[in-house]
Amino acid sequence: MQTTFTPDQLKDPATARANEILRSCVHCGFCTATCPTYQVLGDELDSPRGRIYLIKDMLENERVPDEKTVRHIDRCLSCLACMTTCPSGVHYMHLVDHARAYIEQNYTRPWHDRALRWMLAKILPYPGRFRLALLGAKLGRPFARFLPDPRLRAMLEMAPKRIPPVSRNDDPQRFAPKGPRKMRVALMTGCAQKALNTDINDATIRLLRRLGCEVVVAKGAGCCGALTHHMGREAEAHGSAAANIRAWVEEMDGDGLDGIVINTSGCGTTVKDYGHMFRNGPMAGDAARVSAIAMDISELLMKLDLPEGDTKDLTVAYHAACSLQHGQKVKTHPKTLLKRAGFRVAEPADSHLCCGSAGTYNLMQPEISGQLKARKVGTLEALRPDVIAAGNIGCMMQIGSGTGVPVVHTVELLDWATGGPRPRGLDS
């Protein structure tokens, strides 16, 4: 793609990076075949190629974003299926992230939209506030149908019926391995996950200790920054990321770390990109060090000697989170581990398509998200599984709200198969 950025424009590192990405696009359109929003809406501007044209025009002309451009970019899930499909290696993630930051700085949204985004940014990354919000949503759910804004109704309807108790395993501390130490790793306990499902971190800690890992929950680590990053709120996102970098580097420079393990794949994609996010600042070196040892829990478990489990009479429908299969390119590890643990593993049709969760997307774009959820649930239920497994809390909440089949995290099943308790989600 030909671009016409001026030398002065290219002095900005973000614009220079956007220019590199735009120039790598060859207009082939392969991305439209795997774009969920294009499949649902059928509009070229709701495909990666269409959004690339809109972003190019907006950035080159340094114009104030119009409502049309913002609408189509807002509809992007950031599922990154286009990056898996693209034969030219277009790094769409960095391009759309920059576009969102540009929109946040240069576009004035309607007041109710600004208020909603502010509320999400000030609640979701903070587990204590999120818990209080969930309690309020639980009380307000019977009145959801009376709310005029479908986004507010979606927030109330997505709130879980059961809010889990606080887990003390999320507090900063160290967990000794069961037996000789093989590795020392930091566990990212996240933010929303600590309010929505505390069983995931508990199962991760039990499993890693059983396999010989010393597990550290680092003081000062928290939200990865993804939730605000995808809303274009760069300062808040970078603040959260910087706090994590400082916390983990202190551990790396102290007793050392063999890895930073992440059991929410949306967070993993972001942490692995810290090196890029901070590449032009004073934290560049530390950010790169953190990104270099960040890994999904399935990647770490493949390095450890996970014992083979007894064959279980359970069919597990594995849902591949977009942030894991497209964002991190981790595709086979979870299925390999589940099979090794003794489960029958089945994969749905069109497994590359998003479930519609995508961070806050199911709250901001409930109609499109609902259509994607119905499609995903249909393909999963067609397998007639006993349980659905996923590696991302957002996907679990999204799919779980549309099916009666139990939905649990992959690590909960692996923990159970190797001596841990039966996942409570199986009995829900």
C-alpha positions as CSV (number, residue, x, y, z in Angstrom):
1,M,0.0,0.0,0.0
2,Q,1.4,3.4,-0.9
3,T,1.5,6.0,1.8
4,T,2.1,9.8,1.8
5,F,3.2,10.6,5.3
6,T,5.5,13.7,5.5
7,P,9.0,13.6,7.0
8,D,7.6,15.6,10.0
9,Q,4.8,13.1,10.6
10,L,7.3,10.2,10.5
11,K,9.3,11.7,13.3
12,D,6.5,10.4,15.6
13,P,7.5,6.8,16.4
14,A,3.8,5.7,16.5
15,T,3.1,7.2,13.1
16,A,6.3,5.7,11.7
17,R,5.2,2.3,13.0
18,A,1.8,2.8,11.4
19,N,3.5,3.7,8.1
20,E,5.5,0.4,8.2
21,I,2.3,-1.6,8.8
22,L,0.3,0.2,6.1
23,R,3.0,-0.3,3.5
24,S,3.1,-4.1,4.1
25,C,-0.6,-4.4,3.2
26,V,-1.2,-5.6,-0.4
27,H,-5.0,-5.3,-0.5
28,C,-5.4,-9.0,-1.1
29,G,-8.5,-9.3,1.1
30,F,-7.7,-12.7,2.6
31,C,-8.4,-11.1,6.0
32,T,-12.1,-10.7,5.1
33,A,-12.6,-14.4,5.1
34,T,-11.7,-14.8,8.7
35,C,-13.0,-11.5,10.1
36,P,-16.0,-12.1,12.5
37,T,-17.5,-8.7,12.1
38,Y,-17.4,-8.9,8.3
39,Q,-19.1,-12.2,8.4
40,V,-21.9,-10.8,10.6
41,L,-22.3,-7.4,9.0
42,G,-21.1,-7.9,5.4
43,D,-19.7,-4.4,5.2
44,E,-16.2,-3.9,3.7
45,L,-15.6,-1.2,6.2
46,D,-16.2,-3.7,9.0
47,S,-13.3,-5.9,7.7
48,P,-9.6,-5.4,8.4
49,R,-8.9,-4.2,4.9
50,G,-11.7,-1.6,5.1
51,R,-10.5,-0.4,8.5
52,I,-7.0,-0.1,7.2
53,Y,-8.2,2.3,4.5
54,L,-10.1,4.4,7.1
55,I,-7.0,4.5,9.5
56,K,-4.7,5.4,6.6
57,D,-6.9,8.3,5.6
58,M,-7.3,9.5,9.2
59,L,-3.6,9.4,10.1
60,E,-2.2,10.7,6.8
61,N,-4.5,13.8,6.8
62,E,-4.3,14.2,10.6
63,R,-8.0,14.8,10.6
64,V,-10.4,14.8,13.4
65,P,-12.0,11.4,13.3
66,D,-15.6,11.4,12.0
67,E,-18.4,9.3,13.5
68,K,-18.3,6.8,10.6
69,T,-14.6,6.1,11.1
70,V,-15.0,5.7,14.8
71,R,-18.0,3.4,14.5
72,H,-16.2,1.0,12.2
73,I,-13.0,0.9,14.3
74,D,-15.1,0.5,17.5
75,R,-16.7,-2.5,15.9
76,C,-13.3,-4.3,15.6
77,L,-12.9,-7.1,18.1
78,S,-9.1,-7.1,18.0
79,C,-9.5,-10.9,17.7
80,L,-6.4,-10.8,15.4
81,A,-7.7,-13.6,13.2
82,C,-6.7,-11.3,10.3
83,M,-3.0,-11.5,11.4
84,T,-3.1,-15.3,11.3
85,T,-4.6,-15.3,7.8
86,C,-2.5,-12.4,6.3
87,P,0.1,-13.7,3.8
88,S,2.0,-10.4,4.0
89,G,2.5,-10.3,7.8
90,V,0.5,-7.1,8.4
91,H,0.7,-6.3,12.1
92,Y,-2.9,-5.1,12.4
93,M,-2.8,-5.2,16.2
94,H,-0.3,-2.3,16.5
95,L,-2.1,-0.4,13.8
96,V,-5.6,-0.6,15.3
97,D,-4.2,0.1,18.8
98,H,-2.6,3.3,17.5
99,A,-5.8,4.3,15.7
100,R,-7.8,3.9,19.0
101,A,-5.3,6.0,20.9
102,Y,-5.5,8.7,18.1
103,I,-9.3,8.6,18.3
104,E,-9.2,8.9,22.1
105,Q,-7.1,12.0,21.8
106,N,-8.9,13.7,18.9
107,Y,-12.5,12.7,18.9
108,T,-15.2,13.9,21.3
109,R,-17.7,11.1,21.9
110,P,-21.3,11.6,23.0
111,W,-21.5,12.2,26.8
112,H,-23.1,8.9,27.6
113,D,-20.5,7.0,25.6
114,R,-17.7,8.9,27.5
115,A,-19.4,8.2,30.8
116,L,-19.7,4.5,30.1
117,R,-16.1,4.1,29.0
118,W,-14.9,6.1,32.0
119,M,-16.9,3.8,34.3
120,L,-15.5,0.6,32.7
121,A,-11.9,2.0,33.0
122,K,-12.3,2.9,36.6
123,I,-14.0,-0.3,37.7
124,L,-12.9,-3.4,35.7
125,P,-9.1,-3.2,36.4
126,Y,-9.7,-3.0,40.1
127,P,-10.9,-6.2,41.8
128,G,-12.3,-4.5,44.9
129,R,-14.4,-2.0,42.9
130,F,-15.4,-4.7,40.4
131,R,-16.7,-6.9,43.2
132,L,-18.9,-4.0,44.5
133,A,-20.1,-3.4,41.0
134,L,-21.0,-7.1,40.6
135,L,-23.0,-6.9,43.8
136,G,-24.9,-3.9,42.4
137,A,-25.5,-5.7,39.1
138,K,-26.8,-8.7,40.9
139,L,-29.4,-6.5,42.7
140,G,-30.2,-4.7,39.5
141,R,-30.5,-7.6,37.1
142,P,-34.4,-8.0,37.6
143,F,-34.8,-4.5,36.3
144,A,-32.4,-4.9,33.3
145,R,-35.3,-5.0,30.7
146,F,-36.4,-1.5,31.7
147,L,-33.0,0.1,30.9
148,P,-33.1,2.1,27.6
149,D,-29.4,1.5,26.7
150,P,-28.7,-2.1,25.5
151,R,-25.1,-1.8,26.8
152,L,-26.3,-1.2,30.3
153,R,-28.6,-4.2,30.0
154,A,-25.7,-6.3,28.8
155,M,-23.7,-5.3,31.8
156,L,-26.4,-6.5,34.2
157,E,-27.1,-9.7,32.3
158,M,-23.4,-10.6,32.2
159,A,-22.9,-10.4,35.9
160,P,-22.5,-13.9,37.4
161,K,-25.2,-15.2,39.7
162,R,-22.5,-16.3,42.2
163,I,-19.7,-14.0,43.2
164,P,-16.8,-16.1,44.5
165,P,-15.2,-15.4,47.9
166,V,-11.9,-13.5,48.0
167,S,-8.9,-15.8,47.6
168,R,-5.9,-15.1,49.8
169,N,-3.7,-16.8,47.2
170,D,-4.0,-13.6,45.2
171,D,-2.1,-11.6,47.8
172,P,1.7,-11.0,47.3
173,Q,3.5,-14.1,48.6
174,R,5.6,-17.1,47.7
175,F,4.5,-20.7,47.4
176,A,7.1,-23.4,47.9
177,P,7.2,-26.3,45.5
178,K,6.0,-29.8,46.5
179,G,9.4,-31.6,46.3
180,P,12.6,-30.4,44.6
181,R,12.4,-27.1,42.9
182,K,12.6,-27.2,39.1
183,M,11.6,-23.6,38.3
184,R,10.8,-20.3,39.9
185,V,8.0,-18.4,38.2
186,A,5.8,-15.3,38.9
187,L,2.1,-15.8,38.5
188,M,0.1,-12.9,37.1
189,T,-3.2,-13.0,39.1
190,G,-4.8,-10.4,36.9
191,C,-7.7,-8.1,37.8
192,A,-11.2,-9.1,36.6
193,Q,-10.4,-12.7,37.1
194,K,-9.9,-12.1,40.8
195,A,-13.4,-10.9,41.1
196,L,-15.1,-13.3,38.6
197,N,-13.4,-16.7,39.3
198,T,-10.9,-17.3,42.0
199,D,-10.7,-21.0,41.3
200,I,-8.4,-20.4,38.2
201,N,-5.5,-18.9,40.1
202,D,-6.0,-21.4,43.0
203,A,-5.8,-24.3,40.5
204,T,-2.8,-22.8,38.8
205,I,-0.8,-22.5,42.0
206,R,-1.7,-26.1,43.1
207,L,-0.7,-27.5,39.8
208,L,2.6,-25.7,39.4
209,R,3.7,-26.5,43.0
210,R,2.9,-30.2,42.4
211,L,5.1,-30.1,39.3
212,G,8.0,-28.5,41.1
213,C,7.6,-24.8,40.7
214,E,8.1,-22.1,43.3
215,V,5.3,-19.7,42.5
216,V,5.6,-16.0,43.3
217,V,2.8,-13.5,43.4
218,A,4.8,-10.3,43.1
219,K,4.1,-7.2,45.2
220,G,2.8,-4.4,43.1
221,A,1.7,-6.4,40.1
222,G,-1.9,-6.1,39.0
223,C,-3.9,-5.4,35.8
224,C,-2.0,-5.9,32.6
225,G,-3.5,-2.8,31.1
226,A,-5.3,-4.5,28.2
227,L,-8.8,-3.3,29.1
228,T,-7.8,0.4,29.0
229,H,-5.3,-0.1,26.2
230,H,-8.1,-1.4,23.8
231,M,-10.1,1.7,24.7
232,G,-7.3,3.9,23.5
233,R,-6.5,5.2,27.0
234,E,-2.8,4.9,26.7
235,A,-1.7,6.7,29.9
236,E,-3.8,4.4,32.1
237,A,-2.8,1.3,30.2
238,H,0.9,2.2,30.3
239,G,0.6,3.0,34.0
240,S,-0.7,-0.5,34.8
241,A,1.9,-2.1,32.6
242,A,4.8,-0.1,34.2
243,A,3.7,-1.2,37.6
244,N,3.9,-4.8,36.5
245,I,7.3,-4.4,34.9
246,R,8.7,-2.8,38.0
247,A,7.3,-5.6,40.2
248,W,8.6,-8.5,38.0
249,V,12.0,-6.9,37.4
250,E,12.5,-6.7,41.2
251,E,11.9,-10.4,41.4
252,M,14.1,-11.1,38.3
253,D,16.9,-9.1,39.9
254,G,16.3,-10.6,43.3
255,D,16.0,-14.4,43.5
256,G,15.5,-14.7,39.7
257,L,12.6,-15.9,37.6
258,D,12.4,-18.6,35.0
259,G,9.2,-17.3,33.6
260,I,6.2,-15.0,34.1
261,V,3.1,-17.3,33.8
262,I,-0.2,-16.0,32.7
263,N,-3.5,-17.9,32.8
264,T,-5.7,-15.3,31.1
265,S,-4.7,-15.3,27.4
266,G,-5.9,-11.7,26.8
267,C,-3.4,-10.5,29.4
268,G,-0.7,-12.7,27.9
269,T,-1.0,-11.1,24.5
270,T,-0.6,-7.7,26.1
271,V,2.3,-8.6,28.4
272,K,4.2,-10.2,25.6
273,D,3.8,-6.8,23.8
274,Y,5.3,-4.7,26.6
275,G,8.6,-4.6,24.8
276,H,6.9,-2.9,21.9
277,M,4.8,-0.6,24.1
278,F,7.8,0.8,25.9
279,R,10.4,0.5,23.1
280,N,11.1,4.3,22.9
281,G,11.2,5.1,26.6
282,P,13.4,4.7,29.6
283,M,11.8,1.3,30.6
284,A,12.5,-0.2,27.2
285,G,15.2,-2.6,28.5
286,D,13.1,-3.8,31.5
287,A,10.0,-4.2,29.4
288,A,11.8,-6.3,26.8
289,R,13.1,-8.5,29.6
290,V,9.6,-9.1,30.9
291,S,8.1,-9.8,27.5
292,A,10.9,-12.3,26.8
293,I,10.0,-14.6,29.7
294,A,6.2,-14.1,29.7
295,M,4.3,-17.3,28.7
296,D,0.9,-18.7,28.8
297,I,0.3,-21.4,31.4
298,S,0.0,-24.0,28.6
299,E,3.5,-23.0,27.3
300,L,5.0,-23.5,30.8
301,L,3.3,-26.8,31.4
302,M,4.7,-28.1,28.1
303,K,8.2,-27.5,29.6
304,L,7.3,-29.5,32.8
305,D,6.7,-33.2,33.2
306,L,2.9,-33.3,33.4
307,P,2.1,-36.9,34.2
308,E,-0.3,-38.8,32.1
309,G,-3.8,-39.2,33.6
310,D,-6.2,-42.1,33.6
311,T,-8.7,-42.1,30.8
312,K,-11.8,-40.2,31.9
313,D,-15.2,-40.6,30.5
314,L,-15.5,-37.0,29.7
315,T,-15.6,-35.2,26.4
316,V,-14.0,-31.7,26.6
317,A,-15.0,-29.2,23.9
318,Y,-11.9,-27.0,23.7
319,H,-12.6,-23.3,22.8
320,A,-9.5,-21.6,21.5
321,A,-9.4,-18.1,22.7
322,C,-8.5,-15.6,20.0
323,S,-5.8,-14.0,22.2
324,L,-4.2,-17.4,22.5
325,Q,-4.4,-18.8,19.0
326,H,-4.1,-15.6,17.1
327,G,-2.4,-13.2,19.5
328,Q,0.2,-15.5,21.0
329,K,0.2,-18.2,18.3
330,V,-0.4,-20.9,20.9
331,K,-2.7,-23.4,19.2
332,T,-1.9,-27.0,20.1
333,H,-0.5,-27.0,23.6
334,P,-3.8,-26.9,25.6
335,K,-5.3,-29.8,23.5
336,T,-2.1,-31.8,23.9
337,L,-2.1,-31.3,27.6
338,L,-5.8,-32.2,28.0
339,K,-5.3,-35.4,26.0
340,R,-2.2,-36.3,28.1
341,A,-4.3,-35.8,31.2
342,G,-6.8,-38.4,30.0
343,F,-9.7,-36.4,28.5
344,R,-11.4,-36.8,25.1
345,V,-10.8,-33.5,23.3
346,A,-13.1,-32.2,20.6
347,E,-12.8,-29.0,18.7
348,P,-15.8,-27.1,17.2
349,A,-16.3,-26.0,13.6
350,D,-14.9,-22.6,12.7
351,S,-12.7,-22.7,15.8
352,H,-10.8,-19.7,14.5
353,L,-13.8,-17.4,14.9
354,C,-14.3,-15.2,18.0
355,C,-16.9,-15.9,20.7
356,G,-17.6,-12.1,20.9
357,S,-16.2,-11.5,24.3
358,A,-13.0,-9.5,23.4
359,G,-12.4,-7.7,26.6
360,T,-15.2,-5.1,27.0
361,Y,-16.6,-5.7,23.5
362,N,-19.5,-7.7,24.8
363,L,-20.5,-4.7,26.9
364,M,-19.8,-2.0,24.3
365,Q,-21.2,-3.9,21.2
366,P,-23.8,-6.3,22.7
367,E,-25.7,-6.9,19.5
368,I,-22.8,-8.0,17.4
369,S,-21.3,-9.8,20.4
370,G,-24.6,-11.7,20.9
371,Q,-24.6,-13.0,17.4
372,L,-21.1,-14.2,17.7
373,K,-21.8,-15.9,21.0
374,A,-24.8,-17.7,19.6
375,R,-22.7,-19.0,16.7
376,K,-19.9,-20.1,19.0
377,V,-22.2,-21.8,21.5
378,G,-24.0,-23.6,18.6
379,T,-20.8,-25.1,17.3
380,L,-19.6,-26.1,20.8
381,E,-22.9,-27.7,21.8
382,A,-23.0,-29.6,18.5
383,L,-20.1,-31.7,19.9
384,R,-22.3,-32.8,22.7
385,P,-19.6,-32.3,25.3
386,D,-19.6,-32.9,29.0
387,V,-17.6,-29.7,29.6
388,I,-16.2,-26.8,27.7
389,A,-12.7,-25.7,28.4
390,A,-11.1,-22.3,27.6
391,G,-8.0,-20.4,28.6
392,N,-9.4,-16.9,29.0
393,I,-11.9,-15.7,31.7
394,G,-13.6,-13.4,29.2
395,C,-14.4,-16.3,26.9
396,M,-15.6,-18.4,29.8
397,M,-18.0,-15.7,31.0
398,Q,-19.3,-15.1,27.4
399,I,-19.8,-18.7,26.5
400,G,-21.1,-19.6,30.0
401,S,-23.9,-17.0,29.7
402,G,-25.2,-18.8,26.6
403,T,-25.1,-22.5,27.4
404,G,-26.1,-25.0,30.0
405,V,-22.9,-27.0,29.5
406,P,-20.3,-26.4,32.3
407,V,-17.5,-24.0,31.3
408,V,-14.1,-24.3,33.1
409,H,-10.6,-23.2,32.6
410,T,-8.2,-25.7,31.0
411,V,-5.9,-25.5,34.0
412,E,-8.7,-26.5,36.4
413,L,-9.1,-29.8,34.5
414,L,-5.4,-30.4,34.4
415,D,-5.2,-29.7,38.2
416,W,-8.0,-32.2,38.8
417,A,-6.4,-34.9,36.6
418,T,-3.2,-34.7,38.6
419,G,-4.5,-34.8,42.1
420,G,-6.4,-31.5,42.6
421,P,-10.1,-31.2,43.6
422,R,-12.9,-31.6,41.1
423,P,-13.6,-28.2,39.5
424,R,-16.6,-26.5,41.0
425,G,-17.7,-25.4,37.6
426,L,-18.5,-28.9,36.6
427,D,-21.3,-28.9,39.1
428,S,-22.8,-25.6,38.0
